[in-house]
Amino acid sequence: MQETAQEYRQRIINNLQGQDPLKVQAATAGRLGRMISGASKQKLAKQPAPGKWSTNEILAHLAECEVVFGYRLRAILGAPGTPIHGFDQDKWATAGNYAARDAKKSLALFRAVRSANLDLLHGLKPEQWKQCGMHSERGEESIETIAQMIAGHDLNHLRQVETLMGRKPAGKQR
């Protein structure tokens, strides 16, 4: 059974287990870099099962999601209440040929956009964290909720990459 949009939001936020979302976000690129360091192109391109993403695909997804998250944050800050459009990640993966992407190039894009997005978040005034947009599937979402979802999304995909790279999934990030 497929989860609802609200169940997805809760599952992703629950990944945080009380961790600071900005600290999680700040650590993600480095963790990914360490995980893929020295991995062969074949290992990075290997899908664990039909229809399941390789490390190349996950990193391409993270890079493009970071661009989307950055746009959403800026759209909300510029026009609170703005519509936030959902997207079909599988269609984006197919259309963007994520399987053929270079993991290191995707990580470089992710790192650059994440740095800009963290700079933005760190500079927000307390009242700006409460500004909301209206997500087409999940309803009202504040900047604060989006920041939590970004971090939870990171942790979800970090676990996947750890498994693909043959590492034991790490516990709670410090």
C-alpha positions as CSV (number, residue, x, y, z in Angstrom):
1,M,0.0,0.0,0.0
2,Q,1.3,3.4,-1.0
3,E,1.7,6.0,1.8
4,T,-0.3,9.2,1.8
5,A,1.4,12.6,1.4
6,Q,1.0,13.2,5.2
7,E,2.4,9.8,6.0
8,Y,5.4,10.5,3.8
9,R,6.0,13.9,5.5
10,Q,5.9,12.3,9.0
11,R,8.1,9.4,8.0
12,I,10.8,11.7,6.6
13,I,10.7,14.1,9.6
14,N,10.8,11.1,12.0
15,N,14.2,10.2,10.4
16,L,15.6,13.2,12.4
17,Q,15.0,11.6,15.8
18,G,15.5,15.0,17.5
19,Q,18.6,16.0,15.6
20,D,19.1,19.6,14.5
21,P,18.0,19.8,10.8
22,L,20.6,22.4,9.8
23,K,23.5,20.3,11.4
24,V,22.3,17.3,9.5
25,Q,22.1,19.2,6.3
26,A,25.6,20.7,6.8
27,A,27.1,17.2,7.3
28,T,25.4,15.5,4.4
29,A,27.7,16.4,1.5
30,G,30.8,15.4,3.5
31,R,29.3,12.1,4.5
32,L,28.3,11.4,0.9
33,G,31.8,12.3,-0.3
34,R,33.4,9.9,2.2
35,M,31.0,7.1,1.3
36,I,31.7,7.3,-2.5
37,S,35.4,8.0,-2.2
38,G,37.4,5.4,-4.1
39,A,34.2,3.6,-5.4
40,S,34.4,2.3,-8.9
41,K,32.2,3.6,-11.7
42,Q,30.6,0.1,-11.8
43,K,29.8,0.1,-8.1
44,L,28.3,3.6,-8.3
45,A,26.1,2.6,-11.3
46,K,25.0,-0.7,-9.8
47,Q,21.3,-0.9,-9.0
48,P,20.5,-3.1,-6.0
49,A,17.4,-4.5,-7.7
50,P,15.3,-3.7,-10.8
51,G,13.6,-0.4,-10.3
52,K,15.8,0.5,-7.3
53,W,18.2,3.4,-7.6
54,S,22.0,3.2,-7.9
55,T,24.3,5.5,-6.0
56,N,24.6,7.6,-9.2
57,E,20.8,7.9,-9.4
58,I,20.5,8.8,-5.7
59,L,23.2,11.5,-5.9
60,A,21.6,13.0,-9.1
61,H,18.2,13.0,-7.2
62,L,19.7,14.7,-4.2
63,A,21.4,17.4,-6.4
64,E,18.1,18.2,-8.3
65,C,16.1,18.1,-5.1
66,E,18.4,20.6,-3.6
67,V,17.7,23.0,-6.5
68,V,14.0,22.4,-6.0
69,F,14.2,23.0,-2.2
70,G,16.2,26.2,-2.7
71,Y,13.6,27.5,-5.1
72,R,10.7,26.6,-2.8
73,L,12.4,28.3,0.2
74,R,13.0,31.5,-1.8
75,A,9.5,31.4,-3.3
76,I,7.9,31.2,0.1
77,L,10.1,33.9,1.6
78,G,9.4,36.2,-1.4
79,A,5.6,35.5,-1.4
80,P,4.3,33.7,1.7
81,G,1.4,31.4,0.8
82,T,2.8,30.7,-2.6
83,P,1.9,27.4,-4.3
84,I,4.6,24.7,-4.1
85,H,4.3,22.1,-6.8
86,G,5.1,18.5,-6.2
87,F,7.0,16.4,-8.8
88,D,7.3,12.8,-9.7
89,Q,10.8,11.8,-8.8
90,D,10.8,8.7,-11.0
91,K,9.7,10.7,-14.0
92,W,12.5,13.2,-13.3
93,A,15.0,10.3,-12.9
94,T,14.0,8.9,-16.3
95,A,13.8,12.3,-18.1
96,G,17.1,13.4,-16.6
97,N,18.8,10.1,-17.2
98,Y,20.0,9.8,-13.6
99,A,21.4,6.4,-14.3
100,A,24.1,7.9,-16.6
101,R,25.0,10.7,-14.3
102,D,28.4,11.0,-12.7
103,A,28.1,10.7,-9.0
104,K,31.0,13.0,-8.3
105,K,29.6,15.7,-10.6
106,S,26.2,15.3,-8.9
107,L,27.8,15.6,-5.5
108,A,29.6,18.8,-6.6
109,L,26.3,20.3,-7.7
110,F,24.6,19.2,-4.4
111,R,27.5,20.6,-2.3
112,A,27.3,24.0,-4.1
113,V,23.5,24.4,-3.9
114,R,23.3,23.1,-0.4
115,S,25.9,25.6,0.8
116,A,23.8,28.5,-0.7
117,N,20.6,27.1,0.8
118,L,22.2,26.7,4.3
119,D,23.5,30.3,4.0
120,L,19.9,31.4,3.4
121,L,18.5,29.4,6.3
122,H,21.1,30.5,8.7
123,G,20.3,34.2,7.9
124,L,16.6,33.9,8.5
125,K,14.8,35.9,11.2
126,P,12.8,33.9,13.7
127,E,9.4,34.9,12.1
128,Q,10.6,33.8,8.7
129,W,10.8,30.2,9.8
130,K,7.0,30.3,10.2
131,Q,6.3,31.5,6.7
132,C,4.4,28.9,4.7
133,G,3.8,27.8,1.2
134,M,0.9,25.5,0.0
135,H,2.3,22.2,-1.3
136,S,0.1,20.7,-4.0
137,E,0.1,17.3,-2.3
138,R,0.9,17.9,1.4
139,G,-0.9,21.1,2.1
140,E,0.6,24.0,4.1
141,E,4.3,23.7,4.8
142,S,6.4,26.2,6.7
143,I,10.1,27.0,6.1
144,E,10.7,25.2,9.4
145,T,8.9,22.0,8.2
146,I,10.7,22.1,4.9
147,A,14.1,22.4,6.7
148,Q,13.2,19.3,8.7
149,M,12.0,17.4,5.6
150,I,15.2,18.3,3.8
151,A,17.3,16.8,6.6
152,G,15.1,13.8,7.0
153,H,15.3,13.2,3.2
154,D,19.1,13.4,3.5
155,L,19.1,10.8,6.2
156,N,16.8,8.5,4.2
157,H,19.2,8.6,1.2
158,L,22.3,8.5,3.3
159,R,21.2,5.1,4.6
160,Q,20.6,3.9,1.1
161,V,24.0,5.0,-0.1
162,E,25.6,3.4,3.0
163,T,24.0,0.1,2.1
164,L,25.0,0.4,-1.6
165,M,28.6,1.1,-0.7
166,G,28.7,-1.9,1.6
167,R,28.8,0.0,4.8
168,K,26.7,-0.6,7.9
169,P,24.0,2.1,8.2
170,A,25.2,4.6,10.8
171,G,23.1,5.3,13.9
172,K,22.1,8.7,15.1
173,Q,24.3,11.4,13.6
174,R,26.1,13.6,16.1
